[in-house]
Amino acid sequence: MLMSEITDVGDTHKCAYEQCECWISALDTYCSEYCADADDEREIEIQCDCKHPACNLNERASLRMILDEGAGV
């Protein structure tokens, strides 16, 4: 990649593995080897197991409960 092709190194985007919820640097494709391997193998899963906080099912459920309580739901 040429330096002229890099538009803004501060940009972020979602990990390329469809099931992953991680946001990563514009210069990266995957947040982990797990996601790269899972995407290469075209594994179909209901959740990502990259072990990052954004994909941790327990942390996501806790955050959802906190947000719901704050909204008065």
PDB file with SEQRES, HELIX, SHEET and CRYST1 records, atoms N, CA, C and O in Angstrom:
SEQRES   1 A   73  MET LEU MET SER GLU ILE THR ASP VAL GLY ASP THR HIS          
SEQRES   2 A   73  LYS CYS ALA TYR GLU GLN CYS GLU CYS TRP ILE SER ALA          
SEQRES   3 A   73  LEU ASP THR TYR CYS SER GLU TYR CYS ALA ASP ALA ASP          
SEQRES   4 A   73  ASP GLU ARG GLU ILE GLU ILE GLN CYS ASP CYS LYS HIS          
SEQRES   5 A   73  PRO ALA CYS ASN LEU ASN GLU ARG ALA SER LEU ARG MET          
SEQRES   6 A   73  ILE LEU ASP GLU GLY ALA GLY VAL                              
HELIX    1 AA1 MET A    3  GLU A    5  5                                   3    
HELIX    2 AA2 GLU A   33  ASP A   40  1                                   8    
HELIX    3 AA3 PRO A   53  CYS A   55  5                                   3    
HELIX    4 AA4 LEU A   57  GLY A   70  1                                  14    
SHEET    1 AA1 2 THR A  12  LYS A  14  0                                        
SHEET    2 AA1 2 TRP A  23  SER A  25 -1                                        
CRYST1    1.000    1.000    1.000  90.00  90.00  90.00 P 1           1          
ATOM      1  N   MET A   1       0.856  -1.170   0.000  1.00  0.00           N  
ATOM      2  CA  MET A   1       0.000   0.000   0.000  1.00  0.00           C  
ATOM      3  C   MET A   1       0.905   1.236   0.000  1.00  0.00           C  
ATOM      4  O   MET A   1       1.848   1.335   0.785  1.00  0.00           O  
ATOM      5  N   LEU A   2       0.605   2.144  -0.870  1.00  0.00           N  
ATOM      6  CA  LEU A   2       1.353   3.383  -0.937  1.00  0.00           C  
ATOM      7  C   LEU A   2       0.843   4.354   0.107  1.00  0.00           C  
ATOM      8  O   LEU A   2      -0.342   4.353   0.440  1.00  0.00           O  
ATOM      9  N   MET A   3       1.731   5.175   0.618  1.00  0.00           N  
ATOM     10  CA  MET A   3       1.317   6.158   1.615  1.00  0.00           C  
ATOM     11  C   MET A   3       0.230   7.077   1.059  1.00  0.00           C  
ATOM     12  O   MET A   3      -0.618   7.554   1.813  1.00  0.00           O  
ATOM     13  N   SER A   4       0.245   7.329  -0.241  1.00  0.00           N  
ATOM     14  CA  SER A   4      -0.778   8.192  -0.828  1.00  0.00           C  
ATOM     15  C   SER A   4      -2.159   7.538  -0.802  1.00  0.00           C  
ATOM     16  O   SER A   4      -3.166   8.233  -0.933  1.00  0.00           O  
ATOM     17  N   GLU A   5      -2.226   6.202  -0.632  1.00  0.00           N  
ATOM     18  CA  GLU A   5      -3.496   5.499  -0.579  1.00  0.00           C  
ATOM     19  C   GLU A   5      -4.148   5.584   0.793  1.00  0.00           C  
ATOM     20  O   GLU A   5      -5.345   5.327   0.918  1.00  0.00           O  
ATOM     21  N   ILE A   6      -3.389   5.938   1.825  1.00  0.00           N  
ATOM     22  CA  ILE A   6      -3.922   6.048   3.172  1.00  0.00           C  
ATOM     23  C   ILE A   6      -4.537   7.428   3.324  1.00  0.00           C  
ATOM     24  O   ILE A   6      -3.838   8.440   3.286  1.00  0.00           O  
ATOM     25  N   THR A   7      -5.854   7.456   3.498  1.00  0.00           N  
ATOM     26  CA  THR A   7      -6.530   8.753   3.551  1.00  0.00           C  
ATOM     27  C   THR A   7      -6.531   9.347   4.951  1.00  0.00           C  
ATOM     28  O   THR A   7      -6.234  10.529   5.122  1.00  0.00           O  
ATOM     29  N   ASP A   8      -6.861   8.543   5.949  1.00  0.00           N  
ATOM     30  CA  ASP A   8      -6.913   9.055   7.309  1.00  0.00           C  
ATOM     31  C   ASP A   8      -6.711   7.892   8.264  1.00  0.00           C  
ATOM     32  O   ASP A   8      -7.601   7.056   8.417  1.00  0.00           O  
ATOM     33  N   VAL A   9      -5.547   7.826   8.912  1.00  0.00           N  
ATOM     34  CA  VAL A   9      -5.248   6.710   9.797  1.00  0.00           C  
ATOM     35  C   VAL A   9      -6.083   6.758  11.074  1.00  0.00           C  
ATOM     36  O   VAL A   9      -6.070   5.800  11.847  1.00  0.00           O  
ATOM     37  N   GLY A  10      -6.802   7.843  11.310  1.00  0.00           N  
ATOM     38  CA  GLY A  10      -7.652   7.949  12.487  1.00  0.00           C  
ATOM     39  C   GLY A  10      -9.029   7.325  12.277  1.00  0.00           C  
ATOM     40  O   GLY A  10      -9.783   7.156  13.235  1.00  0.00           O  
ATOM     41  N   ASP A  11      -9.360   6.983  11.044  1.00  0.00           N  
ATOM     42  CA  ASP A  11     -10.657   6.371  10.751  1.00  0.00           C  
ATOM     43  C   ASP A  11     -10.733   4.961  11.326  1.00  0.00           C  
ATOM     44  O   ASP A  11      -9.720   4.283  11.496  1.00  0.00           O  
ATOM     45  N   THR A  12     -11.951   4.541  11.617  1.00  0.00           N  
ATOM     46  CA  THR A  12     -12.178   3.175  12.078  1.00  0.00           C  
ATOM     47  C   THR A  12     -13.304   2.562  11.271  1.00  0.00           C  
ATOM     48  O   THR A  12     -14.091   3.266  10.639  1.00  0.00           O  
ATOM     49  N   HIS A  13     -13.367   1.257  11.300  1.00  0.00           N  
ATOM     50  CA  HIS A  13     -14.453   0.531  10.660  1.00  0.00           C  
ATOM     51  C   HIS A  13     -14.660  -0.778  11.399  1.00  0.00           C  
ATOM     52  O   HIS A  13     -13.830  -1.173  12.218  1.00  0.00           O  
ATOM     53  N   LYS A  14     -15.767  -1.450  11.112  1.00  0.00           N  
ATOM     54  CA  LYS A  14     -16.088  -2.712  11.765  1.00  0.00           C  
ATOM     55  C   LYS A  14     -15.167  -3.805  11.254  1.00  0.00           C  
ATOM     56  O   LYS A  14     -14.788  -3.806  10.083  1.00  0.00           O  
ATOM     57  N   CYS A  15     -14.815  -4.719  12.113  1.00  0.00           N  
ATOM     58  CA  CYS A  15     -14.042  -5.908  11.747  1.00  0.00           C  
ATOM     59  C   CYS A  15     -14.731  -6.584  10.559  1.00  0.00           C  
ATOM     60  O   CYS A  15     -15.960  -6.611  10.494  1.00  0.00           O  
ATOM     61  N   ALA A  16     -13.959  -7.123   9.629  1.00  0.00           N  
ATOM     62  CA  ALA A  16     -14.520  -7.717   8.416  1.00  0.00           C  
ATOM     63  C   ALA A  16     -15.286  -9.015   8.665  1.00  0.00           C  
ATOM     64  O   ALA A  16     -16.079  -9.432   7.821  1.00  0.00           O  
ATOM     65  N   TYR A  17     -15.060  -9.657   9.811  1.00  0.00           N  
ATOM     66  CA  TYR A  17     -15.824 -10.872  10.124  1.00  0.00           C  
ATOM     67  C   TYR A  17     -17.246 -10.457  10.484  1.00  0.00           C  
ATOM     68  O   TYR A  17     -17.452  -9.699  11.432  1.00  0.00           O  
ATOM     69  N   GLU A  18     -18.211 -10.944   9.743  1.00  0.00           N  
ATOM     70  CA  GLU A  18     -19.599 -10.489   9.863  1.00  0.00           C  
ATOM     71  C   GLU A  18     -20.163 -10.588  11.279  1.00  0.00           C  
ATOM     72  O   GLU A  18     -20.918  -9.708  11.692  1.00  0.00           O  
ATOM     73  N   GLN A  19     -19.821 -11.626  12.028  1.00  0.00           N  
ATOM     74  CA  GLN A  19     -20.379 -11.824  13.362  1.00  0.00           C  
ATOM     75  C   GLN A  19     -19.695 -10.964  14.427  1.00  0.00           C  
ATOM     76  O   GLN A  19     -20.194 -10.872  15.548  1.00  0.00           O  
ATOM     77  N   CYS A  20     -18.586 -10.346  14.105  1.00  0.00           N  
ATOM     78  CA  CYS A  20     -17.813  -9.566  15.069  1.00  0.00           C  
ATOM     79  C   CYS A  20     -18.387  -8.157  15.227  1.00  0.00           C  
ATOM     80  O   CYS A  20     -18.866  -7.558  14.264  1.00  0.00           O  
ATOM     81  N   GLU A  21     -18.330  -7.639  16.451  1.00  0.00           N  
ATOM     82  CA  GLU A  21     -18.847  -6.304  16.753  1.00  0.00           C  
ATOM     83  C   GLU A  21     -17.725  -5.290  17.004  1.00  0.00           C  
ATOM     84  O   GLU A  21     -18.005  -4.144  17.357  1.00  0.00           O  
ATOM     85  N   CYS A  22     -16.476  -5.687  16.830  1.00  0.00           N  
ATOM     86  CA  CYS A  22     -15.338  -4.814  17.130  1.00  0.00           C  
ATOM     87  C   CYS A  22     -15.148  -3.735  16.058  1.00  0.00           C  
ATOM     88  O   CYS A  22     -15.395  -3.962  14.873  1.00  0.00           O  
ATOM     89  N   TRP A  23     -14.703  -2.565  16.505  1.00  0.00           N  
ATOM     90  CA  TRP A  23     -14.317  -1.482  15.598  1.00  0.00           C  
ATOM     91  C   TRP A  23     -12.806  -1.372  15.644  1.00  0.00           C  
ATOM     92  O   TRP A  23     -12.205  -1.366  16.718  1.00  0.00           O  
ATOM     93  N   ILE A  24     -12.192  -1.284  14.464  1.00  0.00           N  
ATOM     94  CA  ILE A  24     -10.734  -1.338  14.357  1.00  0.00           C  
ATOM     95  C   ILE A  24     -10.209  -0.215  13.471  1.00  0.00           C  
ATOM     96  O   ILE A  24     -10.970   0.488  12.807  1.00  0.00           O  
ATOM     97  N   SER A  25      -8.901  -0.069  13.479  1.00  0.00           N  
ATOM     98  CA  SER A  25      -8.222   0.932  12.671  1.00  0.00           C  
ATOM     99  C   SER A  25      -8.519   0.722  11.188  1.00  0.00           C  
ATOM    100  O   SER A  25      -8.699  -0.409  10.735  1.00  0.00           O  
ATOM    101  N   ALA A  26      -8.566   1.799  10.454  1.00  0.00           N  
ATOM    102  CA  ALA A  26      -8.803   1.726   9.014  1.00  0.00           C  
ATOM    103  C   ALA A  26      -7.710   0.939   8.308  1.00  0.00           C  
ATOM    104  O   ALA A  26      -7.914   0.469   7.189  1.00  0.00           O  
ATOM    105  N   LEU A  27      -6.561   0.789   8.939  1.00  0.00           N  
ATOM    106  CA  LEU A  27      -5.455   0.063   8.328  1.00  0.00           C  
ATOM    107  C   LEU A  27      -5.554  -1.445   8.525  1.00  0.00           C  
ATOM    108  O   LEU A  27      -4.817  -2.196   7.885  1.00  0.00           O  
ATOM    109  N   ASP A  28      -6.448  -1.901   9.397  1.00  0.00           N  
ATOM    110  CA  ASP A  28      -6.611  -3.324   9.681  1.00  0.00           C  
ATOM    111  C   ASP A  28      -7.864  -3.863   8.998  1.00  0.00           C  
ATOM    112  O   ASP A  28      -8.758  -3.107   8.617  1.00  0.00           O  
ATOM    113  N   THR A  29      -7.908  -5.179   8.853  1.00  0.00           N  
ATOM    114  CA  THR A  29      -9.078  -5.840   8.284  1.00  0.00           C  
ATOM    115  C   THR A  29      -9.858  -6.577   9.364  1.00  0.00           C  
ATOM    116  O   THR A  29     -11.089  -6.547   9.388  1.00  0.00           O  
ATOM    117  N   TYR A  30      -9.122  -7.246  10.265  1.00  0.00           N  
ATOM    118  CA  TYR A  30      -9.724  -8.027  11.342  1.00  0.00           C  
ATOM    119  C   TYR A  30      -9.171  -7.568  12.678  1.00  0.00           C  
ATOM    120  O   TYR A  30      -8.071  -7.020  12.750  1.00  0.00           O  
ATOM    121  N   CYS A  31      -9.948  -7.795  13.747  1.00  0.00           N  
ATOM    122  CA  CYS A  31      -9.499  -7.409  15.085  1.00  0.00           C  
ATOM    123  C   CYS A  31      -8.613  -8.477  15.709  1.00  0.00           C  
ATOM    124  O   CYS A  31      -7.915  -8.206  16.686  1.00  0.00           O  
ATOM    125  N   SER A  32      -8.631  -9.689  15.158  1.00  0.00           N  
ATOM    126  CA  SER A  32      -7.872 -10.793  15.750  1.00  0.00           C  
ATOM    127  C   SER A  32      -7.643 -11.899  14.725  1.00  0.00           C  
ATOM    128  O   SER A  32      -8.267 -11.928  13.664  1.00  0.00           O  
ATOM    129  N   GLU A  33      -6.740 -12.800  15.067  1.00  0.00           N  
ATOM    130  CA  GLU A  33      -6.511 -13.982  14.235  1.00  0.00           C  
ATOM    131  C   GLU A  33      -7.765 -14.848  14.201  1.00  0.00           C  
ATOM    132  O   GLU A  33      -8.075 -15.461  13.180  1.00  0.00           O  
ATOM    133  N   TYR A  34      -8.485 -14.894  15.325  1.00  0.00           N  
ATOM    134  CA  TYR A  34      -9.723 -15.682  15.375  1.00  0.00           C  
ATOM    135  C   TYR A  34     -10.669 -15.239  14.255  1.00  0.00           C  
ATOM    136  O   TYR A  34     -11.189 -16.075  13.516  1.00  0.00           O  
ATOM    137  N   CYS A  35     -10.891 -13.939  14.131  1.00  0.00           N  
ATOM    138  CA  CYS A  35     -11.818 -13.425  13.125  1.00  0.00           C  
ATOM    139  C   CYS A  35     -11.306 -13.666  11.709  1.00  0.00           C  
ATOM    140  O   CYS A  35     -12.083 -14.010  10.818  1.00  0.00           O  
ATOM    141  N   ALA A  36     -10.020 -13.490  11.499  1.00  0.00           N  
ATOM    142  CA  ALA A  36      -9.441 -13.744  10.180  1.00  0.00           C  
ATOM    143  C   ALA A  36      -9.631 -15.207   9.796  1.00  0.00           C  
ATOM    144  O   ALA A  36     -10.031 -15.509   8.672  1.00  0.00           O  
ATOM    145  N   ASP A  37      -9.345 -16.118  10.727  1.00  0.00           N  
ATOM    146  CA  ASP A  37      -9.485 -17.546  10.454  1.00  0.00           C  
ATOM    147  C   ASP A  37     -10.954 -17.927  10.235  1.00  0.00           C  
ATOM    148  O   ASP A  37     -11.270 -18.675   9.310  1.00  0.00           O  
ATOM    149  N   ALA A  38     -11.844 -17.415  11.079  1.00  0.00           N  
ATOM    150  CA  ALA A  38     -13.268 -17.739  10.955  1.00  0.00           C  
ATOM    151  C   ALA A  38     -13.820 -17.242   9.620  1.00  0.00           C  
ATOM    152  O   ALA A  38     -14.624 -17.925   8.986  1.00  0.00           O  
ATOM    153  N   ASP A  39     -13.390 -16.059   9.193  1.00  0.00           N  
ATOM    154  CA  ASP A  39     -13.859 -15.508   7.925  1.00  0.00           C  
ATOM    155  C   ASP A  39     -13.291 -16.310   6.757  1.00  0.00           C  
ATOM    156  O   ASP A  39     -13.995 -16.565   5.779  1.00  0.00           O  
ATOM    157  N   ASP A  40     -12.021 -16.710   6.853  1.00  0.00           N  
ATOM    158  CA  ASP A  40     -11.402 -17.526   5.803  1.00  0.00           C  
ATOM    159  C   ASP A  40     -12.102 -18.870   5.656  1.00  0.00           C  
ATOM    160  O   ASP A  40     -12.267 -19.374   4.545  1.00  0.00           O  
ATOM    161  N   GLU A  41     -12.514 -19.448   6.782  1.00  0.00           N  
ATOM    162  CA  GLU A  41     -13.180 -20.750   6.771  1.00  0.00           C  
ATOM    163  C   GLU A  41     -14.666 -20.620   6.470  1.00  0.00           C  
ATOM    164  O   GLU A  41     -15.362 -21.621   6.299  1.00  0.00           O  
ATOM    165  N   ARG A  42     -15.147 -19.387   6.405  1.00  0.00           N  
ATOM    166  CA  ARG A  42     -16.564 -19.090   6.182  1.00  0.00           C  
ATOM    167  C   ARG A  42     -17.442 -19.805   7.203  1.00  0.00           C  
ATOM    168  O   ARG A  42     -18.493 -20.356   6.879  1.00  0.00           O  
ATOM    169  N   GLU A  43     -16.969 -19.776   8.451  1.00  0.00           N  
ATOM    170  CA  GLU A  43     -17.740 -20.367   9.537  1.00  0.00           C  
ATOM    171  C   GLU A  43     -18.989 -19.531   9.787  1.00  0.00           C  
ATOM    172  O   GLU A  43     -18.951 -18.303   9.708  1.00  0.00           O  
ATOM    173  N   ILE A  44     -20.075 -20.194  10.085  1.00  0.00           N  
ATOM    174  CA  ILE A  44     -21.316 -19.497  10.408  1.00  0.00           C  
ATOM    175  C   ILE A  44     -21.590 -19.719  11.883  1.00  0.00           C  
ATOM    176  O   ILE A  44     -21.819 -20.847  12.319  1.00  0.00           O  
ATOM    177  N   GLU A  45     -21.567 -18.654  12.636  1.00  0.00           N  
ATOM    178  CA  GLU A  45     -21.777 -18.713  14.075  1.00  0.00           C  
ATOM    179  C   GLU A  45     -22.827 -17.684  14.454  1.00  0.00           C  
ATOM    180  O   GLU A  45     -23.080 -16.739  13.708  1.00  0.00           O  
ATOM    181  N   ILE A  46     -23.433 -17.871  15.609  1.00  0.00           N  
ATOM    182  CA  ILE A  46     -24.418 -16.888  16.057  1.00  0.00           C  
ATOM    183  C   ILE A  46     -23.758 -15.751  16.814  1.00  0.00           C  
ATOM    184  O   ILE A  46     -24.384 -14.715  17.043  1.00  0.00           O  
ATOM    185  N   GLN A  47     -22.495 -15.929  17.207  1.00  0.00           N  
ATOM    186  CA  GLN A  47     -21.759 -14.859  17.877  1.00  0.00           C  
ATOM    187  C   GLN A  47     -20.277 -15.028  17.599  1.00  0.00           C  
ATOM    188  O   GLN A  47     -19.817 -16.110  17.236  1.00  0.00           O  
ATOM    189  N   CYS A  48     -19.553 -13.966  17.770  1.00  0.00           N  
ATOM    190  CA  CYS A  48     -18.108 -13.972  17.580  1.00  0.00           C  
ATOM    191  C   CYS A  48     -17.438 -14.389  18.892  1.00  0.00           C  
ATOM    192  O   CYS A  48     -17.933 -14.068  19.972  1.00  0.00           O  
ATOM    193  N   ASP A  49     -16.327 -15.096  18.798  1.00  0.00           N  
ATOM    194  CA  ASP A  49     -15.605 -15.546  19.985  1.00  0.00           C  
ATOM    195  C   ASP A  49     -14.172 -15.001  19.984  1.00  0.00           C  
ATOM    196  O   ASP A  49     -13.229 -15.706  20.345  1.00  0.00           O  
ATOM    197  N   CYS A  50     -14.021 -13.729  19.569  1.00  0.00           N  
ATOM    198  CA  CYS A  50     -12.678 -13.135  19.508  1.00  0.00           C  
ATOM    199  C   CYS A  50     -12.155 -12.744  20.889  1.00  0.00           C  
ATOM    200  O   CYS A  50     -10.983 -12.396  21.032  1.00  0.00           O  
ATOM    201  N   LYS A  51     -13.017 -12.799  21.904  1.00  0.00           N  
ATOM    202  CA  LYS A  51     -12.670 -12.508  23.299  1.00  0.00           C  
ATOM    203  C   LYS A  51     -12.514 -11.014  23.602  1.00  0.00           C  
ATOM    204  O   LYS A  51     -12.041 -10.660  24.681  1.00  0.00           O  
ATOM    205  N   HIS A  52     -12.895 -10.147  22.690  1.00  0.00           N  
ATOM    206  CA  HIS A  52     -12.845  -8.711  22.953  1.00  0.00           C  
ATOM    207  C   HIS A  52     -14.143  -8.278  23.632  1.00  0.00           C  
ATOM    208  O   HIS A  52     -15.178  -8.914  23.430  1.00  0.00           O  
ATOM    209  N   PRO A  53     -14.112  -7.222  24.423  1.00  0.00           N  
ATOM    210  CA  PRO A  53     -15.308  -6.778  25.167  1.00  0.00           C  
ATOM    211  C   PRO A  53     -16.536  -6.529  24.287  1.00  0.00           C  
ATOM    212  O   PRO A  53     -17.655  -6.823  24.706  1.00  0.00           O  
ATOM    213  N   ALA A  54     -16.351  -6.003  23.098  1.00  0.00           N  
ATOM    214  CA  ALA A  54     -17.500  -5.710  22.233  1.00  0.00           C  
ATOM    215  C   ALA A  54     -18.268  -6.965  21.836  1.00  0.00           C  
ATOM    216  O   ALA A  54     -19.459  -6.896  21.531  1.00  0.00           O  
ATOM    217  N   CYS A  55     -17.593  -8.106  21.839  1.00  0.00           N  
ATOM    218  CA  CYS A  55     -18.228  -9.362  21.413  1.00  0.00           C  
ATOM    219  C   CYS A  55     -18.534 -10.296  22.569  1.00  0.00           C  
ATOM    220  O   CYS A  55     -19.086 -11.375  22.351  1.00  0.00           O  
ATOM    221  N   ASN A  56     -18.194  -9.917  23.779  1.00  0.00           N  
ATOM    222  CA  ASN A  56     -18.449 -10.765  24.932  1.00  0.00           C  
ATOM    223  C   ASN A  56     -19.945 -10.764  25.205  1.00  0.00           C  
ATOM    224  O   ASN A  56     -20.514  -9.733  25.565  1.00  0.00           O  
ATOM    225  N   LEU A  57     -20.579 -11.908  25.035  1.00  0.00           N  
ATOM    226  CA  LEU A  57     -22.028 -12.008  25.164  1.00  0.00           C  
ATOM    227  C   LEU A  57     -22.527 -11.536  26.527  1.00  0.00           C  
ATOM    228  O   LEU A  57     -23.550 -10.855  26.591  1.00  0.00           O  
ATOM    229  N   ASN A  58     -21.842 -11.871  27.615  1.00  0.00           N  
ATOM    230  CA  ASN A  58     -22.265 -11.457  28.954  1.00  0.00           C  
ATOM    231  C   ASN A  58     -22.178  -9.948  29.117  1.00  0.00           C  
ATOM    232  O   ASN A  58     -23.078  -9.338  29.693  1.00  0.00           O  
ATOM    233  N   GLU A  59     -21.099  -9.333  28.614  1.00  0.00           N  
ATOM    234  CA  GLU A  59     -20.961  -7.881  28.729  1.00  0.00           C  
ATOM    235  C   GLU A  59     -21.999  -7.168  27.874  1.00  0.00           C  
ATOM    236  O   GLU A  59     -22.520  -6.129  28.281  1.00  0.00           O  
ATOM    237  N   ARG A  60     -22.311  -7.705  26.695  1.00  0.00           N  
ATOM    238  CA  ARG A  60     -23.318  -7.085  25.839  1.00  0.00           C  
ATOM    239  C   ARG A  60     -24.689  -7.163  26.488  1.00  0.00           C  
ATOM    240  O   ARG A  60     -25.455  -6.202  26.420  1.00  0.00           O  
ATOM    241  N   ALA A  61     -25.016  -8.290  27.116  1.00  0.00           N  
ATOM    242  CA  ALA A  61     -26.310  -8.439  27.789  1.00  0.00           C  
ATOM    243  C   ALA A  61     -26.414  -7.473  28.963  1.00  0.00           C  
ATOM    244  O   ALA A  61     -27.468  -6.875  29.178  1.00  0.00           O  
ATOM    245  N   SER A  62     -25.323  -7.313  29.732  1.00  0.00           N  
ATOM    246  CA  SER A  62     -25.327  -6.384  30.865  1.00  0.00           C  
ATOM    247  C   SER A  62     -25.503  -4.955  30.387  1.00  0.00           C  
ATOM    248  O   SER A  62     -26.265  -4.190  30.980  1.00  0.00           O  
ATOM    249  N   LEU A  63     -24.811  -4.589  29.329  1.00  0.00           N  
ATOM    250  CA  LEU A  63     -24.921  -3.240  28.786  1.00  0.00           C  
ATOM    251  C   LEU A  63     -26.335  -2.996  28.287  1.00  0.00           C  
ATOM    252  O   LEU A  63     -26.882  -1.914  28.504  1.00  0.00           O  
ATOM    253  N   ARG A  64     -26.939  -3.975  27.626  1.00  0.00           N  
ATOM    254  CA  ARG A  64     -28.295  -3.829  27.121  1.00  0.00           C  
ATOM    255  C   ARG A  64     -29.264  -3.603  28.277  1.00  0.00           C  
ATOM    256  O   ARG A  64     -30.165  -2.771  28.168  1.00  0.00           O  
ATOM    257  N   MET A  65     -29.092  -4.337  29.395  1.00  0.00           N  
ATOM    258  CA  MET A  65     -29.970  -4.161  30.557  1.00  0.00           C  
ATOM    259  C   MET A  65     -29.810  -2.762  31.135  1.00  0.00           C  
ATOM    260  O   MET A  65     -30.803  -2.130  31.497  1.00  0.00           O  
ATOM    261  N   ILE A  66     -28.592  -2.273  31.228  1.00  0.00           N  
ATOM    262  CA  ILE A  66     -28.347  -0.938  31.774  1.00  0.00           C  
ATOM    263  C   ILE A  66     -28.994   0.117  30.878  1.00  0.00           C  
ATOM    264  O   ILE A  66     -29.621   1.053  31.376  1.00  0.00           O  
ATOM    265  N   LEU A  67     -28.847  -0.027  29.558  1.00  0.00           N  
ATOM    266  CA  LEU A  67     -29.447   0.931  28.630  1.00  0.00           C  
ATOM    267  C   LEU A  67     -30.963   0.881  28.718  1.00  0.00           C  
ATOM    268  O   LEU A  67     -31.613   1.927  28.712  1.00  0.00           O  
ATOM    269  N   ASP A  68     -31.544  -0.323  28.799  1.00  0.00           N  
ATOM    270  CA  ASP A  68     -32.992  -0.446  28.914  1.00  0.00           C  
ATOM    271  C   ASP A  68     -33.509   0.194  30.191  1.00  0.00           C  
ATOM    272  O   ASP A  68     -34.540   0.866  30.165  1.00  0.00           O  
ATOM    273  N   GLU A  69     -32.816   0.002  31.310  1.00  0.00           N  
ATOM    274  CA  GLU A  69     -33.229   0.603  32.573  1.00  0.00           C  
ATOM    275  C   GLU A  69     -33.169   2.123  32.510  1.00  0.00           C  
ATOM    276  O   GLU A  69     -34.022   2.808  33.075  1.00  0.00           O  
ATOM    277  N   GLY A  70     -32.160   2.649  31.821  1.00  0.00           N  
ATOM    278  CA  GLY A  70     -32.015   4.095  31.680  1.00  0.00           C  
ATOM    279  C   GLY A  70     -33.098   4.706  30.819  1.00  0.00           C  
ATOM    280  O   GLY A  70     -33.436   5.881  30.969  1.00  0.00           O  
ATOM    281  N   ALA A  71     -33.644   3.904  29.915  1.00  0.00           N  
ATOM    282  CA  ALA A  71     -34.695   4.396  29.016  1.00  0.00           C  
ATOM    283  C   ALA A  71     -36.078   4.241  29.618  1.00  0.00           C  
ATOM    284  O   ALA A  71     -37.070   4.656  29.019  1.00  0.00           O  
ATOM    285  N   GLY A  72     -36.150   3.644  30.807  1.00  0.00           N  
ATOM    286  CA  GLY A  72     -37.433   3.464  31.476  1.00  0.00           C  
ATOM    287  C   GLY A  72     -38.242   2.317  30.888  1.00  0.00           C  
ATOM    288  O   GLY A  72     -39.464   2.280  31.029  1.00  0.00           O  
ATOM    289  N   VAL A  73     -37.573   1.393  30.239  1.00  0.00           N  
ATOM    290  CA  VAL A  73     -38.265   0.251  29.633  1.00  0.00           C  
ATOM    291  C   VAL A  73     -38.445  -0.841  30.640  1.00  0.00           C  
ATOM    292  O   VAL A  73     -39.008  -1.888  30.322  1.00  0.00           O  
TER     293      VAL A  73                                                      
END                                                                             
